[in-house]
Amino acid sequence: MHDDGALVEKRIDRFVRERLRPAVHRASVPLRVDAWSVTDAPVPFSEAVRQSYTAFGTGRAWGRPWGTTWFHVTGTVPVEWAGEAGTRVELVVDLGFSRATPGFQAEGLVWTPDGIILKAVEPRNRSVPLRARPGGQVDLYIEAAANPDVTSGFTFVATDQGDPATAGTDQIYRLKRVDLALRDEAVWQLSQDFWTLTGLMRELPVGLARRAEIRRALESCIDAMDPDDVAGTAGLGRAALAAVLARPANASAHRLHAVGHVHIDSAWLWPVRETVRKVARTFSNVLSLMEENPDFAFPASSAQQYAWLKEHYPELFARVKAQVAAGRFVPVGGMWVESDTNMPGGEALARQFVAGKRFFIEEFGVEPLEVWLPDSFGYSAALPQIMVAAGSRWFLTQKTSWNETNLMPHHTFRWEGIDGTQIFTHFPPVDTYNAQLSGEELARAERQYAEKGAANTSLVPFGWGDGGGGPTEEMIAAARRTASLGGSPTVELSTPRRFFEAAEAEYPEPPVWSGELYLEFHRGTYTSQARTKRGNCRSEHLLREAELWACAASVSSGAEYPYDALEQAWQTVLLQQFHDILPGSSIAWVHQEAERNYAAVADALTTLIEVSARQMCGAGDGAVTLNAGPYSVGGISGLGGGEATETDAVSTPPAPRATVRRPPARRPRARQRPRGRHDRR
């Protein structure tokens, strides 16, 4: 038979590009757009909705770097759309999106006039399903964030846009589209068939019969359809693909647990204030998907991000809480943030779990058992002991797949810490936490999985990450088509717990990796931004001392323990141990803010220490030395106090009716942290 495969594949690409994609929407009409721009920090909806809006048409520039523009969009659903079977009405928005990765450019959040969030609009997620009927009115607000793309194509060249003081005032986006559109469901489904099948076809060996079978089926689909009436013949096209989509996967195919995911950096190439809005945008996307897909579950880490949602978006938090109770929105990680694990002290790492798990237990009645750190820059050998002591059972990361020289030899194993504690660990062989469930990614996961012959199951986290909006309906459609598809690994929509339980049952005696999980990448992050690192170290020491003397004052004099103030300080410090803040990999704005926060923490804790010292020592006109270290210094016992000498005493302003003078605490010199056998620093 004549081999015209290359020509057929070009024909398939052209059909998708020129006929299929343009036919997804049967019709569209522009909406009226009015706008109001925020001159400074973002404002809540309750304030934005009261402003005076002016007419604003598509094609106009908007958005100074880091600014916010609110668009008020109104219109009427065309009455001629009545009776259009197999369709849905949706809002389609293009804020001026580029080809850059989602999460690093403009994003928007869609609100109803009564302050209810519908979902976000983002570069790869531009539509919002609407319940409006033909002839009905549309009245919505879009909170559009003009976040600049500071990656420069991920070359990370120097930029002035990482600091609002130097970012300029020029408008950096141009509004391209705000339409009501009528989506053809059959055409959309057919486009998902094509995406899955063409992705699989290109991953199969050229000489394999299955590849040729898929190619011929796609060709037959095109032949069966009228290119000038895609909507009217989409059913014929889908029928032509039914048999090839129904062919089941091999019994020995790799098994993938597809876990909806979004890795939202608590700060990185945007400030913390923008992360708060990224959380709202992503979580609203997820809730919208859950309405249409009852088998879809979504894990999300970082108690801090849920806490932001509770504070700033209480209505959205209530909806998330309801889905947590239903078992569909799944808190994971058990930590306050996805922190760095090399520079924080052991106490701070323990507090990440104490604060995180406490929040999840108190707010949701859920204790996460999975430690979820897909992107931290290497992992201390002290971590297994801390994780297990916190009650966690499993650990997940994929970061070490980025190693420049020595790749990890396992994807599923037991990680052993410096004290011998072990924890069941998995590295997804798909080597990304931003999967789309493409044919390329699924094939890579199967090809790279290191435990072949002993086990056959791995996890694939899917969704636009780094704040890019999370899973999409296209990704869920891909999961459904690859549940059992000949030539592909099998894909099951799952949760982290279901995966880990299955993996443990399948592989009860995995190999053991002992010692640090060193990342051969991002090495410069451990010398960058010295003031941020110094602020963290000083804050940890001050927190220890403040808790020590507050506890002593409470026991010795009945003073009230300053729980709320200490908790607030700890939460600030834990947030800033996030793996793009403390290591020094964020934009200038983030580190300027971190330094201000550390200064405020130092002021607050110094005051707490002073108050506790006076409460503990009582009134008098003498001077004392307090030694917060564990060893005797100058005759003053560790964790104790005594009469100050002239060289020890340092005056402080006396409290009313007291003349206590408290010198700085004495601390022993820090001992060098032992390095693991893979440490090359």
N, C-alpha and C positions, 0 to 999 in steps of 0.2 A: 504493500500500500504506500502511495506517495506520502512522504512526511512533510506536511505543511504546518506543523505545530507552532513554529515561531510566528508565522503569519496569522494563525488563528488567535494566538495570545495577544497580538497587537490589535486585532479586531475586537476582542473582548474588552481591552482597555479603552478603546475608542468608544465603544457602545456605552460603557459605564460613564465615561466622562461627558459625552455629548448628548446622550439620550436618557439614560436612566436617572442620573442625579438631578438634572433639570426638571424631570417629571415628578419628583417626590411631592411637590406642591402643585395642585391643580390650578390654583389661583392665589393672588395676593393683592392687598390694597394697602396703601400707606396710611398711617395714623397721623393725627395732628400731634405735633411735639412743641411743648413749651419748656423753658429751662430756667433754673436758678442755680447760681454757682456759690459755693461756700468759700469764703475768703481765707479761712484758717483751718482749724482742726475739724474733723467730721462732726456733724450734729445728729441728734436722734430724729427719728421720723416725726415725732410729735412737734418738733420745732420746724422741720423742713416743710411740713404740710401747710403751715400757716404763712409761708412766704408768698411774695408776689412774683409770679412767673411771667416771662416774656416769650413771644413767639420765637421758635428756633427750628429751622428746617434741616433736613438731611443734607449732607455735603458741607456743612459748616464745621469749622475747627472748634474744639472744646478742650478743656482740661489742662491747666498748668501742671507741671510735675508735682505729684503728691496731693493734688487738689481733688475736690469732689464736686461734681455737677449733678443736680437732681433734674431728671426729665419727667415732665407730666405728660403722659400720652393718653389721648382720647380718640374715640371714633365709634363707628357703628358696624356691626357685622352685616355684610351684604345679604339682603333678603333672597337673592338668587342662589345663595348657597344652601337654601332649604332643599331637602330631598336628596342631597348628595350622599348616597350610601357609602359606607366604608371610608369615611373621612373623619378628621377631627380639626377643630379650629385651634390655632396656636399663635402666640405672639412670637415673632422672629426678630431678633435684634443683632445688629452688627455695630459695635461701638467704635469701629475703626481697627478691628483686630488685624494682627499681622501673622506671618508664618512662624513667629517665635513660639516657644513652648508655653502652654497655658501656665498661669501662675506668675508670669513675669511681665505682665502687661495689663491693660485695662480689664476691669471686671465690673459687673453690675449686680444689684440685688433688687428684685421686683416686689413691690408692696401694693396692697389694695388700699383704697382711701381710708379704711377704718384701721389701718396699721397692722394688717396680717401679712406676713411674708409668704410669698408663693414659692419662688425658687430663684436661683441665680442665672445670669447669662454670662457666658465666658467663651473664649475663642473656639473651643471644641464642644460647646454645649449652649447653643444660641437660642433654643426654642423653649417656650413656656406653655404647656397645655392650658387651655381656657375652657370653662364651662359655658361660655356665652353662646346663645342661640342666634340664628339668623334674625336680623332686625334688632337684636339686643345691643345695649351700649357697653363700651369698653372704657374703663377709667382706671389707670394704673400709674404708679410712680416707679421710676428706676433710679436707684442710688448708684451713680457711676463713679468709680474710683479711677483716677488718672495716674495709676502707678507706672513709672517709667521702666523700660527694660534696660537694666544696668548690666546685663550679662555680656552685651556686645557679641552675641553668637557664642557665648560661653568661652570667649577668649579672655575675659576678665581683665581687659585693659583698663587703665586708669580712667575714672569717670568723675564728673562734677555733679552727677545726679544722685549720689548717695547721701547728700546733705541738702536739706531744703534751703540752707543759706546760700548755696552755690548752684542750685539746680536750675535757676532761671525762672522766667514767668511766661515764656512762649507757650502757646497751645500745642500740645504734642499729639493729639488724636483728632480724627475727623469722623463725625457721625455718618455712617454709610447707609444704615437701614433700620427702620422701625415700622414693621408691617404686621397686619393680620394676614395669616396664610391658612389655606385649606390643605391639610396634608392627606395624601392618598395612602391609606394603610397598606394596600396590596403592593404598591410600588415601593414603599419604604421597606416592607418585608423582603421583596425581591432584591433590593439593593443590599440587604444584610446577607441574603443567600450568596450573592456574588462576592461580597467581601470575604466571607468565610471560605468559600470554595476556591477562589483565586489565591488566597493566602496559603491554603493547604497545598494546592497544585504546585506552587512555585517552590515549596519546601521538599517535595518528593523528588527522587532521582529521575532524571530525564527519561531513562529507559524503563521506568516502572509502569506496568499496565494501569495501575490506579491513577497515575497522573494523566495518562492519555484518556482514560474514561471520564475524568472530571472535565478535561478540556473539550471533549466531544459533546458532553452534556451541556456545557455552557454555550457551545456553538449552536446546538440544537435549540436551546432556549432563545437565542437571538433570531434564529431562522423562523421560529414559531411566532415571533412578535412583529407587530407593525411599528417601525421606528417613528412613524408620524402619529401613532396612537398608543403610546406606552401604557397609559392608564387603562385603556380599553382592552389591552391584550396582556396585561401583567399576569392575569390568572393562567393564561396559556403558558407563559414563561415559567411560572412557578411549578406547573404540572410537569414541564420538561425536566425540571431539576429534582423532582420528588424522589425518584429512585436512587439517584447518586447521593442525595442527602440522607437517605434511609439506610444505606449500607452500614452495618455496625462496625465498631472498632474491633481490632484483634483482641482476643482474650488476654494476650500478654502485653497489651498496650500500657504505657505508663499512666498512672492514675494521678490526676491533678485535682487538688481541692482549691477551687477559685474563691478567694476571699476578697470581697469588696473592701477597698482601703483608700485612704488619702493620708499621705505624710504631710502634715501641715507644720512647717518650721515655725516655732514660736517667735522667731525673729531671724532674719537672714538678709535678704536683699530688699527688705521692707522693715519698717519699725514694728514694735509690739502693738501699737495702736491699730495697724493694718491687719495684724494677725487676728485680732478680735473680730474684725469684719469678715476675714477669710473663713473663720470658723462658722459664722452665721450663713455665709453663702454656701459652703460645702454641706453643712448639716441640712439646710433647707433642700438642696438638691437630692440628698439621700432620702429625706422624708417623702419627696415627690415620687421618687422611684418606688418606694415601699408601697405607695397607694396602688401602683399598677402591677407590682410583682410580689405576691404574698410569700414566695419562697426565698426572697432576697433578704439577707442579713448583712449587717455592716459593723465591723469593729472599729473603734477609734480609741486612741490612747490619750494620755495627758490630762490628769484631773484639772490642771490649770485652765485648759481650754473649755471644759464643761463649766468651770466656775465663772469664766468670762461670759459664757452664754447665759448663765443664771442671772448675772448682774445686769447685762446690757440688753438681753433679748428674752425676758421672762416667758413670753408666750411661746416662743420657739423652744425654749428649754422644757416647758411643760409637755410639748409634743414629743420631744426626744425622750423625756422621762417615761411617757406612756409606752413608747416603743421598747425602751429598756425593760419595762415590766413584762412586755409581750415576748421578750427574748430575741428581738430582731435588731435592735440597736445595742451593740455589745461593747461595754467598756473593757479595754485590755491594757496591759502594761503595768498597772498598779502603781505607777510613779507620778509625781507631780508634773514633771515634764520628761521628755526623752533626753536625758541629760548626758553630758560628757561623763566618762567614768574613770578618767585618768587623773585629772587635777583635783576634783573634790576630795575632801578627807572622808575617811570611813564613816564618821558620824553623819556627814551630809548625805552620803549615799544611802545610809540607813533611813534618814529623814525623808528622802525622796519617796521611799516606800511607805513610811509611816503616814506622811501627809496624803499621798495619793490614795492608798487603800482606805484610809479613814474617810476621805471624801466620797469615794465610790460606795462604801458600806453605808454611810449615813444618808446620802442622797438617794441611792438606788437599791440598797439592800443587796449589793453585789460585791463579791471580792474577786477581782481578776487573778487568775492563776498563771497567766502567760506574761512573761516579761518581754516587752515589745520594743526593741531598739534597732530598727532597720538601718539607721543612718549615722549612728554615733561613730567617732573616729578611733576605733579600737576599744578593747575591753580589758580592764584590769583583772588580774588573776585573783584579786580579792572578791570579785563580784559573785561567783557561785555561792560562797558562804553567806553573803548578805541576802541574795535572792532566796535561798532556801530558808534562811532564818526568818524571812518575811512571809513565809508560807507559800511561795511560788513553786510551781512544778516544772514549768517549761520556759525555754528561752528561744527567741527568734531574732536573727539579724541577717542581712545580706551584704553588709558593708565590706567584709573582707574579700568579697569577689572582686573588689576593685584593686586588690594587691598588684603591685607593679612587677614583682619577681616571683615570689613563692605563693602559689595558690593553695588554698586549703584542700587537703586530700579527701575530705568528707563533706557530705551535706546533711546527714543525720548522724548524731553521735552523742556521747555524754561528755560534757565539759567539766573538767576537774580543776578546782581552785587550789590555792596554796596550802590550805589546811586539809585537803583531801575530799572536801564536799563536792558532789557531782550533781549536775542538772541536765535533763534531757534537752537537747539543742537541735535546732534545724536552721540550715541556710537554704533558702529557696534557690534551686539551680537555674531558675529563669533569670537570675542576676539583675533584677530590677524590682523596685517597689512601685513602679508606675506602669504596670503591664496593661495592654489593651485587649489581651487574649487573641492576639493575631496568630496566624499560622506560623510565622517566624518565631514568635516567643514560645509557643507551645512546643515546637520542634526543638528549640534550644534547651528547654527544660528537660525534655526526654533525653536528648543527646548528652547533656552535661551531667546528668544525675550520677553521682559517684558510687551509689550503693547497689548498682545493678547486680542481680543474682542473689543478693541477700534481702533486698526490699525493693519496693516499686511505687512508692507514694511520695509526692512532694506537694508543697503549697505554692500557689501563685497569687500574690497580692495585685489586684487590678483596680485602676482608677488613676485619674490625673493627679499627681502629687505635687509636693512643695507649695501647697495652697492653690492648686489648679482646679479644684472643684470636685474631685473624686470620681466615682463610677458614673457611667452614662448608660442610657438605654441601649445604645449600640453594643456596649460590652456585654450586657446581660443577654442580648440577642445572640452574640457570638458564643456565650457559654451554653445556651440552649442548643445551638446547632452542633456543638462539639461534645455534647454529653456522651454520645457514642457515634463516632464518625470514622468510617474506614480510612486508615492512613494517618490518623491523628491520635494523640493521647486522649484519654477520656477526661471530661471536665465535669466536676460536680460543684454547684454553688454550695458553699460551706461556711463554717466558722472556725476560728483558731482552735477552739476546744475540740471540735469534732475531728479536725485534722490531727491534733496531737494525740488524742486517744487512739485514733486509727493507726498512726505511725508507731506508737509505743507497742500496740498489740501486734503489729506486723514485724517489728524489729526490737524484741525485748532485750537483746544483748548487743547493742551497737558498740563500735570502738570508742575508746576514751582518748580525748585530747587533754593533756595536762599543761596548765600554765596559761600565760597571757595570750589573748587573741590580738596580736599586733597588726595594725593596719599599715601597710607599706604605701602610704599615700597621705596627703594632707599633713605632712610632717611639719611644715612651717607654722601650723596653727598652734604649736606648743611654744612658740617664741613670739607670736604676734600679740599686739595690744597689751602691753605690760601693765598699764594702769587698770584694765579690767581684771587681769589676773591678780594683781595686788589687792584690788578691792574685794575680790572673793576670799582670798586668804585672810585678810584682816577681818572681814565679816564673820568668817567661821570662828576665828579666835574670840572675837567679841561676843558672839552668841554663846559660846561655851562659858565664858566668864560671867556674862549676864545671867545665865541660867544657874550657875553655881552660886553666886552671891544672892540671887533672888530666893533660891531654895533655902540657903542658910538663914536669910533674914526671916523667911516664913516660919522656919522651925524654931529659931532662937527668940524671935520677938513677936510672932504671930502676925507679921506683916502680910498683906494681901499679895498673893503671887500674881505678877503681871502677865497672865496667860495671853490675853488678846494681843498685847504689844509684841510679845515674843513670837507669837504665831505669825503676825503680820511681817515681822522682820525675816523669819524663816522662809515664808512664802516668796518674798522678794529675792532672797538669796538663792532659793531653789530654782526659781524661774530663770535667773541669770546664769545658772549652771547648764542651761540648754546648750546643745552641742554646736550651735552656731554663734553663741554669745561668748561664753567663757573661753573657748579655743581661739577666738579672734578672727573668725571668717566672715563677719557681717559687714554691712556698710557703715560708714562713719557715724551716721545718725544713731544707730543701735548702740555703739560703744560710748558715744557722748551721753546718751540716756542712762546706760549702765553705770557710768562713773558718777552721774548725779544721784542715782539711786543708792549706790554704795556710800556716798557721802551722807545721805539722809539716814541710812541704816546705822552708820557709825555715830551720828549725833544722837539718834534715839537710844541706841544701846549704851553709849557712854553715860547718858542721863540715867538710864535704868540702873547701871552699875553704881553710880554715885548715890542714888536714892537707897538702893539696897545696902550699901556700905554704911550709910548713916543710920538706917534702921537697925542694922545688926550691931554697930558699935555703940550706939547711944550718944547722948549729949556729953560734952566735955571740951576741954581746951588743950588736950594732948594730940598727938599724931600717931597713927598706926600704919603698919605695913601689912598689906594683904597679898598673900602669895597664892595665885591661882594655879601654879604648876604643881606637879605631883612630887617634887623633890624639895628638900630643905634648901633655902637660900638665905645666907647671912643670919643663920640662927632662927629663921622663921620656917616652921614646918610646912610641908606641902599641903595645899588646900586649907591653909590656916592663916592666922594673923598674929601680930604682936606689936610691941612698942617700937616705933620708928626710931632710927638713928638720924643724925643730922644729914647724912648722905642719902638716906632712904626717903625722907619725907619730902613730899611735893605738895604745895599748898593748893587748895581748891576753895572757891567761894563758900563760906560757911552757910549752912542752913540755919533757919531761925532757931535761936537758943541752942546752937551746937557749933562746935569749932573743930569738927572732925576733918582731918586732912588725909586724903587717900592717895598714896603713890601708885604709879602704874604697876599692874600685876607682873610678877616675874615668871617667866616661862623657860623650861629647859630647851636647849637647842634641838630643833627637829632632826630626827635621824633619817638617813638616806633610805628611800623606798627601794627594796630589792627589785631587781628587774627580772622579767621572765626570760626564758631561753631564746625567745624570738625577738627580743628587744634590740633594735639597732640604733637607738637614738644616741 
